[in-house]
Amino acid sequence: MGFIKNTQIVLANRPVAEIDPATTFRKQQVSLSDDLAPGEILVKVLFISLDPAMRGWMRDVRSYIRPVRIDEVMRSADVCQIIKSSNPDFKVGELIRAHCGWQEYSVLKPSDDVVKINAFPGISPSTFLGVLGLTGLTAYFGLFEVGEIVKKGGPNCTVVVSGAAGATGSVAAQIAKHVFGCRVIGIAGSDDKCDYLVKELGLDVALNYKSKTFFKELHAATPKLIDIFFDNTGGDILDGCLRRIAFKGRIIVCGAISTYNDAVPKGPAYYSALITQRARMEGFIVFDYAEQYGKAIEDMSKWIKEGKLKSRETVVHGIDNTPEALVKLFKGDNTGKMLVKVAEEDTKSRL
Ligand SMILES: NC(=O)c1ccc[n+]([C@@H]2O[C@H](COP(=O)([O-])OP(=O)(O)OC[C@H]3O[C@@H](n4cnc5c(N)ncnc54)[C@H](OP(=O)(O)O)[C@@H]3O)[C@@H](O)[C@H]2O)c1
């Protein structure tokens, strides 16, 4: 039996408004025993997924998941490599996705939610935290289940996506454009991101919401109004899209990152458009569709191979930089999926 030195980052204080990385989190070092009970595996964390939802997990309020406790390792989805196993179904060297949190190593039990990763050529294991992970699945189920894109999609369907250069938004926008042939307008926070959306991802139009003329541009870009709005941001962008929603339009309430740091929430002003246009605005949580993940991953893997789904990652290196990297999500520093690389994969031990 031996012990491994394990760096962890725990939640030290609940932020009231914006996250101050220095006071919100605390780094600690613990010794982790590698003495495994039957069925357990010891894993090394390779990549940590950073998600805007983490801001919500720090609030002690009723939600879809319990809050992270004070002094508890901060929760996250991670891609990990098995370094010791007492489970015949999981071999040393294999890659898995699990919720180990912000730490370097973890011992996982058979009851933990552990998913094996079968990366295919040209796909990095970290893709299983992005396009083929929860953000990609969120885009897929938001469009299919809430947006009813199978029924509404096609060249006469105008889709607007906010947070379009981010992990979820970029997948939603590409599925709407390249799988369903819709007219797609992406909204993002810089001219560089807008260039990326049009030139690299092939969207019809991209609008910078920080432009002084954004609302005029949104009006001009939606002459046939908005049939489906995939909303990742909430706030003023949601209000702008409510004013342009089409008759029987759909608003997929995926996220509201512009409001997550608000100490006091405020609602949309133009929600009465839902009445006049008989439109529907509906929220969802990706976990609701867990039983259908397999089919979604199969579809999206196919679209990646066909060149219909492209992705970028913004990778911050070193576990110590995880708190600052989380704050960067709220400043728009990422294009595509925001990740922390904690350790290199040992490719020799991978079978
Ligand atoms: N419902 C679900 O099950 C589910 C699951 C996963 C994610 N989500 C939600 O989906 C949204 C996107 O998550 P993600 O993981 O894909 O993150 P992401 O879009 O990759 O990153 C967040 C992006 O949000 C934008 N942003 C930050 N502050 C903003 C503000 N005040 N106004 C407008 N945009 C702002 C930034 O881009 P710009 O440079 O463009 O500002 C930033 O890059 C989040 O709201 C998240 O909570 C929901």
The ligand as a Tripos MOL2 file, in Angstrom:
@<TRIPOS>MOLECULE
LIG
   48    52     1     0     0
SMALL
NO_CHARGES

@<TRIPOS>ATOM
      1 N1        -29.3970   23.5160  -19.5440 N.am      1 LIG1
      2 C1        -28.3420   22.7280  -19.4610 C.2       1 LIG1
      3 O1        -28.4420   21.5140  -19.1990 O.2       1 LIG1
      4 C2        -26.9880   23.3220  -19.7110 C.ar      1 LIG1
      5 C3        -25.8520   22.4940  -19.8410 C.ar      1 LIG1
      6 C4        -24.6080   23.0900  -20.1460 C.ar      1 LIG1
      7 C5        -24.5290   24.4740  -20.2610 C.ar      1 LIG1
      8 N2        -25.6530   25.2340  -20.0830 N.ar      1 LIG1
      9 C6        -25.5990   26.6940  -20.2180 C.3       1 LIG1
     10 O2        -25.1730   26.9950  -21.5280 O.3       1 LIG1
     11 C7        -24.4990   28.2440  -21.5330 C.3       1 LIG1
     12 C8        -23.1560   28.0740  -22.2360 C.3       1 LIG1
     13 O3        -22.3390   27.2160  -21.4520 O.3       1 LIG1
     14 P1        -20.9320   26.6940  -22.0120 P.3       1 LIG1
     15 O4        -20.4330   25.7000  -21.0470 O.co2     1 LIG1
     16 O5        -21.0940   26.3290  -23.4210 O.co2     1 LIG1
     17 O6        -20.0330   27.9940  -21.8850 O.3       1 LIG1
     18 P2        -19.3680   28.8120  -23.0730 P.3       1 LIG1
     19 O7        -20.4670   29.3460  -23.9230 O.co2     1 LIG1
     20 O8        -18.3040   28.0050  -23.6960 O.co2     1 LIG1
     21 O9        -18.6610   29.9900  -22.2960 O.3       1 LIG1
     22 C9        -19.3670   31.0320  -21.7610 C.3       1 LIG1
     23 C10       -19.4580   32.2040  -22.7760 C.3       1 LIG1
     24 O10       -20.5120   33.0480  -22.3610 O.3       1 LIG1
     25 C11       -20.2890   34.3310  -22.8800 C.3       1 LIG1
     26 N3        -20.6270   35.3240  -21.8460 N.ar      1 LIG1
     27 C12       -20.0260   35.5030  -20.6460 C.ar      1 LIG1
     28 N4        -20.6180   36.5290  -19.9870 N.ar      1 LIG1
     29 C13       -21.5860   37.0040  -20.8110 C.ar      1 LIG1
     30 C14       -22.5380   38.0650  -20.7160 C.ar      1 LIG1
     31 N5        -22.6020   38.8460  -19.6200 N.pl3     1 LIG1
     32 N6        -23.3870   38.2760  -21.7510 N.ar      1 LIG1
     33 C15       -23.3330   37.4980  -22.8500 C.ar      1 LIG1
     34 N7        -22.4490   36.4790  -23.0130 N.ar      1 LIG1
     35 C16       -21.6000   36.2400  -21.9950 C.ar      1 LIG1
     36 C17       -18.8060   34.4390  -23.2400 C.3       1 LIG1
     37 O11       -18.6940   34.5880  -24.6500 O.3       1 LIG1
     38 P3        -18.7670   36.0360  -25.3750 P.3       1 LIG1
     39 O12       -17.3610   36.4120  -25.6730 O.co2     1 LIG1
     40 O13       -19.5750   35.7500  -26.5810 O.co2     1 LIG1
     41 O14       -19.4090   36.9840  -24.4140 O.co2     1 LIG1
     42 C18       -18.2280   33.1090  -22.7960 C.3       1 LIG1
     43 O15       -17.2420   32.6370  -23.6620 O.3       1 LIG1
     44 C19       -24.3760   28.6790  -20.0860 C.3       1 LIG1
     45 O16       -25.3880   29.6130  -19.7920 O.3       1 LIG1
     46 C20       -24.5920   27.3930  -19.3200 C.3       1 LIG1
     47 O17       -25.0890   27.6120  -18.0280 O.3       1 LIG1
     48 C21       -26.8660   24.6780  -19.8250 C.ar      1 LIG1
@<TRIPOS>BOND
     1     1     2 1
     2     2     3 2
     3     2     4 1
     4     4     5 ar
     5     4    48 ar
     6     5     6 ar
     7     6     7 ar
     8     7     8 ar
     9     8     9 1
    10     8    48 ar
    11     9    10 1
    12     9    46 1
    13    10    11 1
    14    11    12 1
    15    11    44 1
    16    12    13 1
    17    13    14 1
    18    14    15 2
    19    14    16 1
    20    14    17 1
    21    17    18 1
    22    18    19 2
    23    18    20 1
    24    18    21 1
    25    21    22 1
    26    22    23 1
    27    23    24 1
    28    23    42 1
    29    24    25 1
    30    25    26 1
    31    25    36 1
    32    26    27 ar
    33    26    35 ar
    34    27    28 ar
    35    28    29 ar
    36    29    30 ar
    37    29    35 ar
    38    30    31 1
    39    30    32 ar
    40    32    33 ar
    41    33    34 ar
    42    34    35 ar
    43    36    37 1
    44    36    42 1
    45    37    38 1
    46    38    39 2
    47    38    40 1
    48    38    41 1
    49    42    43 1
    50    44    45 1
    51    44    46 1
    52    46    47 1
@<TRIPOS>SUBSTRUCTURE
     1 LIG1         1 GROUP 0 **** ****
